Amino acid sequence: MEAQVKYAKSGDVHIAYRVVGDGPHDIVLIPGMTSHVELFWEFPTNEYLLRRLASFSRVIVFDKRGQGLSDRVGEQTLEERIGDVLAVMDAVGSEHATICGWSEGGAMSLLFAATYPERTSALVLFGAYASVREEPWGVTAEQFAAMLDQVERHWGQGILVPLNAPSRAKDEAFVRWWAQLERASASPGAIVALLRALYEIDVRHILPSIQVPTLILHRVGDALVPVEAGRYLAQHIPGAKYVELPGEDHMIQALDEDVLDHLLDEIEEFITGTRQRPEPDRALATLMFTDVVASTERAVELGDRRWRELLSNFYAAVRKELTAFSGREVNTRGDDLLATFDGPARAIRCACSIRERVRPLGLQIRTGLHTGECELMGDDVGGIAVHIAARVAAIAGPDEVLVSSTVKDLVAGSQLRFADRGAHRLKGVPDEWRLYAVQ
């Protein structure tokens, strides 16, 4: 994963690339509108994606000309950009590879596969399209101009998140990371020029000429590129396999864990003929979800500046208690926080202490705890235990610390006392769960 950044020469332009893994299959990843061969792959979801692909392939990632660590250039054509793909493949000695493109990288991938079938072992597309301005997407010139204006005015502030991943629009950490990627990927002027050129691209006429094995994946409710665009590709590329995935976020980085694994399973099986998802690292942990009660109303009441100050003080108080009780902050999202503990009793006592510490700030919180086996994904955690803890927190009342029966049973003899809150069905989780409030 610490692959060195190198450069391939495409004409007079230097193209930055990295190679990860040494499997028997070559995969060239063609990114969407933003890329940076170092920063992009540091994000946990991207790193997980790269690790999965590298478990059965040699993965080649690069920055398109004008972006990331590649040379900045002026006007560029689609033909020049697929020439860059050839240059990178030649530099690493790849005679043929699976070309895997998503979103804006789809047109490049389609043209490369049609032009160089002898260098393309397979074609994989996610959230791709043949044309922006024509049906089935059909964005009008007026709509596109309005979007361009919005992107130009807010580039570098995470503007692509609400456009491409509405479910993460209020996730402050996610927006901050994406804002950094926008700034590192290209300047506002460069990205607007790229988008203007993108609006003119139409590769519908080449679809019938693509003869390589093709896999097309698209989300049913894609908020940016309508699912009809993916279906159109599948209908017009001979023999294409088409898979629809649930959800609305267009960004790969915003995919739910289960959807991302589904996508990667489909790609692995398409390339290798089998699915051999690596067994994740797992560990038992107590998970604590906490969030501020009536946060939207407080934000409106206080205004943005004062609310940010209050939220900053809230997190400072929470982190002080996490340190005192040996908890580990996993992530924050708006006014939500997820933390893990290696002991359930300390997790409960930490939750109660946080509740008392934030009261002087005029805040009430609700907290949910569950103990279970988690998947360890770098600094993040996943698995059904995380979902259960989140659902328990959603049921908790103001200033209530609510725990699953698993947590209650594990702290027997700790002098902690509980009130039975009855059996509950947790959304998306099998069976009924008995919940208890800490007294």
Secondary structure, DSSP 4 states (H G I P E B T S, - for coil): --PPPEEEEETTEEEEEEEE---SEEEEEE--S---TTTGGGSHHHHHHHHHHHTTEEEEEEPPTTSTTSPP-SS--HHHHHHHHHHHHHHHT-SSEEEEEETTHHHHHHHHHHH-GGGEEEEEEES--SBSSSTTT---HHHHHHHHHHHHHHTTTTTHHHHH-GGGTT-HHHHHHHHHHHHHH--HHHHHHHHHHHHH-B-GGGGGG--S-EEEEEETT-SSS-HHHHHHHHHHSTT-EEEEES-S---GGG--HHHHHHHHHHHHHHHHSS--PPPPEEEEEEEEEEEETTHHHHHHHH-HHHHHHHHHHHHHHHHHHHHHTT-EEEEEETTEEEEEES-HHHHHHHHHHHHHHHGGGT--EEEEEEEEEEEEETTEEESHHHHHHHHHHHH--TT-EEEEHHHHHHTTTSS--EEEEEEEEPTTSSSEEEEEEE-
